[in-house]
Amino acid sequence: MATVLITGTSKGIGLSTALTLARADHTVYATMRNPAGAPELAEITAQEHLPITISAMDVDSDDSVTTASAAIYKSGVNIDVLVNDAGIERNGSIEDMPLADFRAVMETNYFGAVRCAKAVIPHMRQRRSGAIINITSVAGRVSTSPLGPYSASKFALEALSEALAQEMKVFNVRVLVVEPGIIDTSMAHNIERPLPASLYPNQRRMKAHFTASLSNPTQPLLVAEKIQSIIESGTWQFRHPVGPDAQPTITGRLATSDEDNIALHAADDDTWYTVMEKSTGLAIRPGK
């Protein structure tokens, strides 16, 4: 059984992963920015007597990551697996979105993962064993407005992960990425919320797409089970799309030229809805 450090366990994929791994007898160190503000994991841990230790870690802070990870190592525990799940979402047109939102999403989704990786890499390298699993997204392979800033952070994490995988393989440490599609999380539901009026049609189109997908939702458990499989199988496969829409979305984008893809998302509503409904099999068009 592995000792696993997970970030972003207050809800969604991180919460589900912590519970899934602990129920499979892995030892879990579950971290989140404010444990007192998200008691669900602690309550379930106590009810089921699970091997989960919950602690505060703010992945945006160098000091917080250093302190939290050092405390684990000082207790005599070796971290076998790091799961970088902590993430935030921002969506909107490039013109409309405040620059602070660009910085925030990159700070958490990219630099947060880098901070946590750097905290465990020396130990894993010295032991010549371990795994770093970065939760990216289909949006880390396919960039679609109005998710440009979010996609940028996930593209960056994918690039960093690929380079890190090359470095760490020499030391028998696996680096892998998990690429969820649209999953039933609060982050996904945030994209359903109405946004301020915009000159750009992409916001309401994406809202309609997410609403259609979440009408038959894919649960975070599916991602958690994929993470469990990666840990227990010892696979060296680098990328792991998860969810019924994940691989089809990636494959479809790879089969489409950049120019045709840009033209589609700049097309009129009727064209966009017609093409997207055909490619996804979802009734995306509002009112259908």
C-alpha positions in Angstrom: 0.0 0.0 0.0 1.2 3.5 -0.8 1.4 6.7 1.3 -0.3 9.4 -0.8 -0.2 13.2 -0.5 -3.2 14.8 -2.2 -3.9 18.5 -2.6 -7.3 20.1 -3.0 -9.3 17.6 -1.0 -12.0 19.9 0.2 -14.4 18.8 -2.5 -14.8 17.3 -6.0 -12.1 15.1 -7.4 -9.7 15.6 -4.5 -12.3 14.6 -1.9 -13.3 11.6 -3.9 -9.7 10.5 -4.5 -8.9 10.7 -0.8 -11.8 8.6 0.2 -11.3 6.1 -2.7 -7.6 5.5 -1.9 -8.2 5.3 1.9 -11.0 2.8 1.4 -8.5 0.7 -0.6 -6.1 0.8 2.5 -3.7 3.4 1.2 -2.5 5.9 3.7 -3.7 9.4 2.7 -2.4 12.8 3.7 -5.2 15.0 2.6 -4.5 18.7 2.3 -6.7 21.7 1.6 -6.5 25.5 2.2 -9.0 25.6 5.1 -9.9 22.3 6.7 -12.3 24.0 9.2 -14.3 25.4 6.3 -14.7 22.0 4.6 -15.6 19.4 7.2 -17.0 16.7 5.0 -13.8 14.7 4.6 -13.1 14.8 8.3 -16.6 13.7 9.1 -16.5 10.7 6.8 -13.0 9.8 7.9 -14.1 9.6 11.5 -17.3 7.7 10.7 -15.5 5.1 8.6 -12.2 5.1 10.6 -10.2 5.7 7.4 -6.4 6.1 7.3 -6.6 9.8 6.4 -4.7 12.7 8.0 -6.1 16.1 7.1 -3.9 19.2 7.2 -3.8 22.7 5.9 -1.9 23.5 2.8 -2.3 26.5 0.6 -0.6 25.6 -2.7 -0.3 29.3 -3.6 2.1 29.8 -0.7 5.8 28.7 -0.7 5.8 28.7 3.1 2.6 26.7 3.4 3.7 24.0 1.0 7.2 23.7 2.6 5.8 23.6 6.2 3.1 21.0 5.4 5.3 18.7 3.4 8.2 19.0 5.9 5.9 18.0 8.8 5.1 14.8 7.0 8.7 13.9 6.4 9.8 14.9 9.9 7.2 12.4 11.3 9.2 9.6 9.6 6.8 9.1 6.7 7.9 8.7 3.1 5.5 10.1 0.5 5.2 7.4 -2.2 2.7 9.4 -4.4 1.9 13.0 -4.9 -1.5 13.8 -6.4 -1.6 17.5 -7.5 -5.4 18.1 -7.7 -5.8 21.7 -6.2 -7.2 23.9 -8.9 -9.5 26.9 -9.6 -11.4 27.9 -12.7 -11.9 31.3 -14.3 -13.8 31.8 -17.6 -14.5 34.8 -19.8 -13.2 36.5 -22.8 -9.6 37.6 -22.8 -10.8 41.2 -23.2 -13.3 41.1 -20.4 -11.4 39.1 -17.8 -9.4 41.1 -15.2 -5.7 40.5 -15.2 -5.9 39.4 -11.6 -7.9 36.4 -12.7 -5.2 35.3 -15.1 -2.6 35.5 -12.4 -4.8 33.6 -9.9 -5.6 30.7 -12.1 -1.9 30.3 -13.0 -0.8 30.7 -9.4 -2.9 27.8 -8.2 -3.1 25.4 -11.2 0.5 25.7 -12.4 2.7 27.2 -9.8 0.9 25.4 -7.0 1.6 22.0 -8.7 5.2 23.1 -9.2 5.6 24.0 -5.5 4.3 20.6 -4.4 6.4 18.6 -6.9 9.5 20.4 -5.8 8.8 19.5 -2.2 8.7 15.8 -2.9 11.2 15.4 -5.8 14.4 15.3 -3.8 13.0 12.6 -1.5 11.7 10.5 -4.4 14.9 10.9 -6.3 17.0 9.8 -3.4 14.8 6.8 -2.8 14.6 6.0 -6.5 10.9 5.4 -6.3 7.6 7.3 -6.3 5.0 8.8 -8.5 3.7 12.3 -9.2 0.2 12.5 -10.7 -0.8 15.9 -12.0 -4.5 16.4 -12.6 -4.7 18.5 -15.7 -7.8 18.5 -18.0 -9.0 17.9 -21.5 -8.6 21.7 -21.5 -4.9 21.1 -21.2 -5.0 19.6 -24.7 -7.9 21.6 -26.3 -8.2 25.3 -25.8 -11.7 26.7 -26.3 -13.1 30.2 -25.5 -14.1 31.3 -22.9 -11.8 28.9 -21.0 -8.6 30.4 -22.4 -7.0 31.4 -19.1 -7.9 28.1 -17.5 -6.6 26.2 -20.5 -3.4 28.2 -20.4 -2.7 27.0 -16.9 -3.4 23.4 -17.8 -1.4 23.5 -21.0 1.5 24.8 -18.9 1.1 22.0 -16.4 1.0 19.4 -19.2 4.3 20.8 -20.6 5.9 20.9 -17.2 4.8 17.3 -16.5 6.2 16.0 -19.8 9.6 17.6 -19.1 9.6 16.4 -15.5 8.7 12.9 -16.6 11.9 12.8 -18.7 14.0 14.0 -15.8 12.5 11.6 -13.2 12.4 8.4 -15.2 16.2 8.2 -14.7 15.5 7.9 -11.0 12.6 5.4 -11.4 10.0 8.0 -10.5 6.8 8.1 -12.5 5.3 11.4 -13.6 1.8 11.1 -15.2 -1.1 13.3 -16.1 -4.8 12.6 -15.7 -7.0 14.6 -18.1 -10.7 14.7 -16.9 -13.4 15.8 -19.3 -16.6 17.5 -18.0 -17.0 16.1 -14.4 -19.8 16.7 -12.0 -18.0 19.1 -9.7 -18.7 22.6 -8.4 -16.1 23.9 -10.8 -18.0 22.5 -13.8 -21.3 23.9 -12.4 -19.7 27.3 -12.1 -19.4 27.4 -15.8 -23.2 26.9 -16.0 -23.8 30.2 -14.1 -24.8 33.2 -16.1 -22.0 35.6 -16.8 -22.2 39.4 -17.4 -23.2 40.4 -20.9 -20.4 40.1 -23.4 -19.8 41.0 -27.0 -18.4 37.4 -27.4 -20.9 34.5 -27.9 -18.5 31.9 -26.5 -19.6 32.2 -22.9 -23.2 31.4 -23.4 -22.3 28.6 -25.8 -20.0 27.0 -23.3 -22.6 27.4 -20.6 -25.1 25.5 -22.9 -22.5 22.8 -23.6 -21.7 22.2 -19.9 -25.5 22.3 -19.0 -26.1 19.5 -21.6 -23.2 17.4 -20.4 -24.1 17.7 -16.7 -27.7 16.6 -17.4 -26.1 13.1 -17.4 -23.2 13.8 -15.2 -19.9 11.9 -14.9 -19.0 11.6 -11.2 -15.6 12.4 -9.6 -15.4 8.8 -8.5 -14.5 7.8 -12.1 -11.4 10.1 -11.9 -10.6 8.8 -8.4 -10.7 5.2 -9.6 -8.4 6.1 -12.5 -5.9 7.5 -10.0 -6.1 4.4 -7.9 -5.5 2.2 -11.0 -2.4 4.3 -11.9 -1.0 4.0 -8.4 -1.6 0.3 -8.1 -0.7 -0.8 -11.6 2.7 0.8 -11.8 1.9 2.0 -15.3 4.4 4.3 -17.1 1.7 5.5 -19.5 2.0 9.3 -19.4 -1.5 10.6 -20.3 -4.8 9.3 -19.0 -8.0 10.9 -20.4 -11.0 10.2 -18.1 -14.7 10.5 -18.9 -16.8 9.6 -21.9 -16.1 13.0 -23.6 -12.4 13.2 -22.8 -10.7 11.1 -25.5 -13.3 11.9 -28.2 -12.7 15.6 -27.6 -9.0 15.2 -27.8 -9.1 13.0 -30.9 -11.6 15.3 -32.7 -9.3 18.3 -32.1 -6.3 16.5 -33.4 -8.2 15.6 -36.5 -9.2 19.2 -37.2 -6.8 21.9 -38.5 -6.1 24.9 -36.4 -7.8 27.1 -38.9 -10.9 25.1 -39.1 -11.2 24.9 -35.4 -10.8 28.6 -35.0 -13.4 29.2 -37.8 -15.9 26.9 -36.0 -15.7 28.8 -32.7 -16.0 32.1 -34.6 -19.0 30.9 -36.6 -22.6 32.0 -36.1 -24.7 30.3 -33.4 -26.6 28.0 -35.8 -23.4 26.6 -37.3 -21.7 26.2 -34.0 -24.6 24.4 -32.3 -25.1 22.1 -35.3 -21.5 21.1 -35.5 -21.1 20.6 -31.8 -24.3 18.6 -31.4 -23.2 16.3 -34.1 -19.7 15.8 -32.7 -20.7 15.4 -29.0 -24.1 13.7 -29.4 -25.5 16.2 -26.9 -28.6 18.4 -27.2 -26.6 21.6 -26.6 -28.8 24.1 -28.3 -30.9 26.0 -25.7 -34.5 25.1 -25.8 -34.0 21.6 -27.1 
